[in-house]
Amino acid sequence: MRRLVVVVSAGTSLGMMSFAFGVFDMAVHHGALPELDVRLVAGEPSGTICGGGLVCDVPYDMTAVRSADLIMVPYWRDPTERPPEPLLRSLRAAHAAGARVAGLCTGTFVLAAAGLLDDRPATTHWSLAGVLAQLYPKVRVRADVLYIDDGDVLTAGGGAAGMDLGLHLIRTSHGAAMANRLARFLVVPPQRPGGQAQYIQTPVPELDHRDPVGDAVNWALGQLDGPLPVDVLARRARMSRRNFDRRFHEITGTAPGTWLTHQRVLRAQHLLESTTLSVDGVARQCGFSSAAALRPHFRRLVGVSPAAYRSAFSMLS
């Protein structure tokens, strides 16, 4: 990797840019990648970087992408707005000529608009994953990961996931030793555990108490510390199990048992953030027999262990 081009649109945040190419800029500064040429390119005539009262013009135009080894698009102002056709054509041409192309956060929508993500796995900020899937149904959206390296096309979630992707690129192209040394300079972990799942906010849906299933669900939320067979919920709703399962799926979009496990894990997240209970104590408060019973469900849904989650998100540490 000799030349990195970062595409800037109108009003690109200075903070977003730091996540996009800060790792590479620091690598050059510390002598880790002394020959790397980093260039900021205006993806449209009004391309500027803004932040802290500064408004900076961008020194290069899209002709710089022709000699790029890696092109990063860190930001696009509105996922529903189609990016300029000249930008999309330039990205397609550079990719066809052998450049790797990366989209970070909302920049993923630019790659999708260019058709570079068709029939490929891709990620974006977790809060926009549904929008990406709706606008570009050919993209195989994964909201639970920090970044995806699909060879010649890469995508990353929001904010610091751009740094994760940068360190990954340096690790794969220049070795783990260099990536680890650079991570120490930046005072960040060389590889973060888990994915975006640990950051996703999943509010409990508001359900109509007048609906028998809604009443049963709201009742269940107060009973998560004990056993809750689905048959008990069906009886609470005064429905047969078959009708309850069908109506439950209509309301929540999932099966009762799956929903209950998810709610128990959500409660575990809250207790890990806000209490000093042991992991075993948290597990029992959430209806699991032990910490060992909680861990596989927690890791599957959140992406990290309960202990790692507490270390990252505890409000009491």
Number of C-alpha atoms within 10 A of each C-alpha: 16 13 18 23 24 26 31 28 25 19 18 21 19 17 14 21 21 17 21 30 22 17 22 24 18 16 23 16 11 13 12 18 18 12 11 16 15 17 20 24 25 24 25 18 12 13 22 23 22 18 13 8 6 10 14 14 17 20 11 18 17 18 11 20 24 17 16 24 18 23 28 26 27 30 27 24 15 12 18 11 11 13 20 15 12 12 18 20 12 18 28 17 14 21 21 11 13 14 23 21 24 27 29 32 28 25 27 29 31 27 26 21 19 20 16 20 23 16 12 14 17 29 31 31 26 21 15 18 19 15 16 26 16 12 14 17 13 16 20 16 21 21 23 22 21 27 30 18 15 14 8 14 21 26 32 32 32 25 19 17 24 29 27 23 25 20 24 19 18 22 17 10 12 14 12 15 12 17 25 18 15 24 20 12 12 15 9 13 14 20 14 11 14 18 18 23 19 21 14 14 10 10 8 10 11 9 15 13 13 8 11 20 23 20 16 20 26 17 14 20 14 9 15 20 18 14 13 14 11 17 16 14 22 22 14 16 18 14 16 11 16 11 12 22 20 14 18 21 14 11 13 14 11 14 16 22 13 9 16 20 19 17 19 23 26 20 20 24 21 15 21 25 19 15 13 15 13 13 20 18 16 25 26 19 20 25 22 23 16 16 17 12 14 24 20 15 17 23 18 12 16 23 21 20 19 25 12 15 21 22 13 12 16 17 12 10 10
